[in-house]
């Protein structure tokens, strides 16, 4: 299996004795080389000096005056955000702990950083024996998906950025943009659908994010998503669970649910509280799941042994934005994390 998602920075981190990821100077240094912080020809002397010093010593302290000397206000803001993020990572015993604290204390960094951490942690959870379908399903947890419901009932998910790119350029990049500007319709390009027959091709295009998957029950992508969510939960919470797709919630003793995205959270809350939900909102519901704890003693005593219902739903623009942190923060655990 190739080393997939190499640009996320996973290989720049180390694994501690507890199996969790440990921050390194190499990882911090890689962030300083991102476009948001890397110097440009117009960079002032103070910016160049600050960048050189941090590249040499990524954990070095930065005085307020040193930052104030940077001429470009946007660059100053970018450094403030990065320094805040660095403090979160450096102040936690592991990347996992920093990730959990981010949601417990309140997210104070851009979504870009949250998505990068999610990708890195999923790369760690997937390990050295990842299956292509599992890797593609994991993409859904850190990259928004555009949903298409076909006439035959197939529910397809494609990376939102890739879909937008093809819709704008027809797959021809800047040439496609030029054609569109000149009112010349670009060639229509459909995203390839990942299945068992072409699964191995994923490793050749793992960072293109241009493979669609079917989210219908019985299809491999939905089963793969369940396995990823199980491993994600076990890694962070140390609690084995099983997750399986369900057609409906037919449970007179429905006691707990977790939405895997904002749309699903609101929808489940309304259904649980017997609020009327119109057909248009119900059509946004893509999948229901049932989560069961392997050990009921890991649950709150009052509801031990009861299933937890999960859901994911697209928004009005047919976009699916999963939040895997919801599963970590909102399960009915006997011992809060």
C-alpha positions, 0 to 999 in steps of 0.5 A: 500500500502506498503512503497516501495523503503525504501532504497532510503532514502525518509522517512529520509527527511521531507516535508515542508509547500510548499509540497517540501522535506527538508534535515535532518541530518538523511538523511546525516547520512545515506549517511555516512553509504554507502559502499563508506564512511563507514570505513573498517578494514584497515581504518586509525585513521584519517579516523575513527575519521572523520567518527565518527565526521560526523556521530555525526554531519553530517553538521559539517565543515571539514578542508582541513588538516583533510581530507588530514590526511586520508591515502587512496586517494580513501577515500579522493576523496569520502569524497570530492565528498560527501562534495560537494554534501552535500553543494548543498543539504544544500545550497538549500531551498529544495531537489527539488531546489537542484535537479534543480540547479544541472542541471542548474549549471552543474552536478558535482557529480556522476550519483549514487547521481543523480539517488538517488535524482531522485528516492527520488523525484519520491517517493515523487511525487507518494505519498501514493496512488501509483499504482504498474504500476505507480511505475514500470514506474517511475523506468524507470526514474532512472534506465537504461532499456534494450529493447527487440523487439520480433518477434510479435512486442512487445517492452519489457523493463527490468531493465538493471542491472537485465537483466545483472544479469540473463544473467550472472548467470541465476538467481542463483547468485554466483552459476550461475557465478561458473557454467558459469566459468565451461562452464555449461550453467545456467538455462535460466530465463525470467523476469516476465512481470508486468500486471493487473493480477499480479500487486499486486506482485510488492509490494513484489519485489519493490527493486528487479527491476526484472519486465519487462513491455511492451512499446507498445501503448495501454499497461498500462505501457506506459499510466502509464509513461505518468501520471508520467511525468505529475505529475513530471512536475506539481510538479516541475514547477507548470504547469499542462500538459497532455501527450499522446502517438503518432504514428508520428509527422504530424505537418506542424507547429512543433515548439518545441520538447524535447528528454527524453534521449540523443538518442531521443534528437539527433534524434528529432533534425535531424528530425526537421532539415530535416536531413536524418535519416537512418532506423537503427536509426529510429528503435531505436525510441521507443515512441513519445508523445504529450505534451499540456499545460493546460494553454497556458499562461504558454508557451512562447507567440510566441508559446502559444497553440502549442503542444510540442513533446517528444520522447524516444529512445534506443541506439545502445546497446538497452539500454534506459537511460531516463533523466527526468531532460530534461523535467524540463529544456527544456520546452518552459515556459513563466517564466524561472524556 
